[in-house]
């Protein structure tokens, strides 16, 4: 037996003892076991998907045990099985956008990333009108469907509608579309506010601090009640800027969730840091995050880059 064959023979001789760790959102697992009565660690990670069309067509045709997780407007979520077994266990989380728009195609295509600084002047002159235009296109209908109880009510994990609260305080918690709804180490929830006057963190004012503090406390209370295995200090709350959609929402994730682009500097702003910044801002109750410069990342295919910031970089008017 040559050396390569001997090394390959180790894998089938590995005897599983227990799961030691699971990370990368469940895509990597480490097992503690043994080979010939000696302890061994076995780490497996899902390989990258192939990119040739023929292999992908075979992959798609082999999907079984497709289970609907939910649907709202053009967004659909599923679990499915790829490896055929007698008792198929879902090993894939599938998101389907149908029918998709050119904007969706741009978002999910490979693109370079730029860092931009949005001054209060740029926000008021260009970005605020851009946000208004996006809202006027009706892209928030799927959110209003959830808030108003028309769709996805089976997915609402918590609805805050306390009678003693002001209506502006109300919010709901539901699973993020990228979470498989079972792996707690990759927990990702969304807190959607019911009020419609806060489009992004730019609309937050000093007067909103008590509201944000109350909502933070209620979100943490609700999350640990929903998932008793978690403690409050195992959760991270943040807000995106620029967000995917312009209706104020808070991301709630397990601190163990490995940081990708959506949690990176230039995209995610910690809720506690935002509250602290608002508390310490000079000025009265109307002092807001619209009055500060924000630096964040933009994809080169994004409308904000192509319609506004590339022109500002070239010192021409958008």
Order of alpha helices (4+ residues) and beta strands (2+ residues): alpha-beta-beta-beta-alpha-beta-beta-beta-alpha-beta-alpha-alpha-beta-beta-beta-alpha-beta-beta-beta-alpha-beta-alpha
